[in-house]
Amino acid sequence: MTSQTIIDPPEDGHFRNGKASNGASPTTLSIHLTINGRDHALDIEPRVTLLDALRERLHLTGTKKGCDQGQCGACTVHVEGERVLACLTLAAQVEGRSITTIEGLADEDGTLHAVQAAFLEQDAFQCGYCTPGQIMSAVACIREGHAGSDEEIREYMAGNLCRCGAYPHIVAAVRQAARELRS
Amino acid sequence: MRDFSYLRADSVEAARNAAALPGAMLLAGGTTLIDLAKCGVAEPATVIDISHIEGLNAIDVTADRAVIGALAKMSHVADNAEVKSHFPAVSEALWQAASAQLRNMATIGGNLMQRTRCPYFRDPQNFPVCNKREPGSGCSAIGGVTRGHAVLGTSEACIATYPGDLAIALVAFDAEVDLGERKLKVEDFFLAPGATAEREHDIRPGEMITAIEIPGSAAARRSTYLKVRDRQSYEFAAASAAVGLELEGDGRTIRDIRVAVGGVATKPWRARAVEEALKGKPLDEASVRKASELVMEGAVDHGANRYKIALAPRVIARAILKLGETA
């Protein structure tokens, strides 16, 4: 968005932002998002979530829309290296922050991240819809130091639901990747 | 979700000015506001993004006092070594709440502003009747499915349960919320529904939480948060207890005890009757179980939530006895 901050309410009681507004309808925001190291310029309505911006505008469809209500974890991405839910994050809110999605996890030469490789090796999915969110969550879980035991992995991966019920294999994959990343 | 104007505040003063406008709502972590906007419950005309304000996320803890900035993330407070050491119940209440992703988003100030999870409140399309949303319209929960609803602090207007965990620990240890111009006890910040179910917090237009303060105490240092729920993780409490314990030099007489319960009341609920019954008494299982029953004085159930009346005293007793076992 154009850099504008609030000091005092304007005299007519309506704030303006981005393009001029008559106060009756919300305005379009012009924002820049930094995703997987690349800068993207977007014109969006203020209500657009990071999830919808990624999928519908930037065509980065690896981040999945499951419940769209903050309950399933399918839309997990990293903001400044921390896992968050893209469905409850406004795109405008993360302007200037560094965002990583599942598309940005592997090396540029295609070498998979240790967590991605472990999910393949352990067959940690059936339908695969929750998998990008599981993997993004697992990468952060290990980095946070919350993958010390199966019990801890289950607790700190609880925000990622898998309706196929692949949980035992998911725990095995996180355990394996945590061990590899430690050594 | 209806569209809204978006503005970013770069200072507390700017945010307060904007918050005074009709239809303006503050956005911090977004885990309540964006969720409720999607449900059609929150319809802000203007969203004031306060998440970029500098200097409001400090976590400053000594043995005497914890001061936690309103924008500190739940996950950061939960993992803070000083919080774990001086206020273990606060850390435990935080890491047992929500999921890792939500705790990375949600702020301490926003956590106190969390709304009830009453399914009738959250579904305006199917249940237009709700005193919290439409004062005077009635309560869809009364006579409905009430398994998760409150048994303490209810009224004829509303029986919605306060869903949070952190605030249960805060009221147990006499924490205060800093609103800038005034400070008040967290216990008084939350309002029971009475005849005005739409008012959940003692906060006025143009006010904003800037910090919470928790006084240190021996009971806070020896404390725990026990949360019992339908599944092991990522679930709201069926009943929970924040408990702190200080024993006399003899190692068995109770000098100070703090008890608050969650998941069973319309607001974070301090159980003073339980505390008074145990102060000066020896810590033994029979007295603890008997005293814990006192939390349910005045409880009113609506059928399916009757189990909470039996459950909450057991949760309290288990938490106290667990603390008693730790030296």
Contacts between the chains, C-beta under 8 A, distances in Angstrom:
chain1	res1	chain2	res2	distance
A	1	B	6	7.5
A	1	B	8	7.2
A	4	B	7	7.4
A	4	B	8	7.4
A	5	B	7	7.9
A	5	B	8	6.1
A	5	B	9	6.4
A	5	B	10	4.0
A	5	B	11	7.7
A	5	B	14	6.0
A	6	B	7	5.4
A	6	B	8	7.7
A	6	B	9	5.2
A	6	B	10	7.7
A	6	B	14	4.2
A	6	B	15	7.4
A	6	B	17	6.4
A	6	B	18	4.9
A	6	B	48	7.3
A	7	B	13	8.0
A	7	B	14	5.7
A	7	B	17	7.4
A	8	B	17	5.8
A	9	B	17	5.8
A	9	B	18	6.8
A	9	B	20	7.5
A	9	B	21	6.0
A	13	B	21	6.6
A	13	B	22	7.9
A	14	B	5	8.0
A	15	B	5	5.9
A	15	B	7	5.2
A	15	B	18	7.0
A	15	B	21	7.7
A	15	B	46	6.1
A	17	B	5	6.0
A	17	B	6	6.1
A	17	B	7	5.5
A	21	B	5	7.0
A	25	B	3	7.7
A	26	B	3	4.4
A	26	B	4	5.6
A	26	B	5	4.8
A	26	B	6	7.5
A	27	B	5	6.6
A	29	B	6	6.2
A	45	B	3	5.3
A	46	B	3	6.4
A	46	B	4	5.7
A	46	B	5	6.3
A	46	B	6	3.5
A	46	B	47	6.7
A	47	B	1	5.1
A	47	B	2	7.4
A	47	B	3	4.8
A	47	B	4	6.3
A	47	B	37	7.4
A	49	B	34	7.1
A	68	B	38	6.9
A	69	B	35	6.1
A	69	B	38	6.3
A	69	B	39	7.9
A	70	B	31	6.1
A	70	B	34	7.9
A	70	B	35	5.5
A	70	B	102	6.5
A	73	B	99	6.7
A	73	B	101	6.2
A	76	B	101	5.7
A	82	B	75	7.7
A	82	B	104	4.6
A	83	B	100	6.3
A	83	B	101	5.0
A	83	B	104	6.0
A	84	B	101	5.5
A	84	B	104	5.3
A	84	B	105	5.0
A	85	B	31	7.8
A	85	B	101	4.9
A	85	B	102	6.8
A	85	B	105	6.7
A	88	B	30	5.1
A	88	B	31	5.4
A	88	B	34	4.6
A	88	B	35	6.0
A	88	B	102	7.9
A	88	B	105	6.7
A	89	B	30	6.0
A	89	B	34	7.5
A	89	B	105	7.0
A	90	B	6	7.1
A	90	B	27	7.2
A	90	B	30	6.5
A	90	B	34	6.7
A	90	B	47	7.6
A	90	B	49	7.5
A	92	B	6	5.2
A	92	B	8	7.8
A	92	B	49	7.2
A	93	B	27	6.9
A	93	B	30	6.8
A	93	B	49	5.6
A	93	B	51	6.0
A	96	B	52	8.0
A	137	B	100	7.0
A	137	B	101	6.8
A	140	B	100	7.3
A	141	B	100	6.8
A	144	B	79	7.9
A	144	B	100	7.5
A	146	B	100	7.3
A	154	B	232	7.8
A	154	B	233	7.1
A	155	B	232	7.9
A	155	B	233	5.4
A	156	B	100	5.3
A	157	B	100	7.8
A	158	B	99	5.8
A	158	B	100	7.7
A	158	B	232	7.9
A	158	B	233	3.8
A	158	B	234	4.0
A	159	B	98	7.5
A	159	B	99	2.4
A	159	B	100	5.4
A	159	B	101	4.9
A	159	B	102	6.7
A	159	B	234	5.9
A	160	B	99	7.8
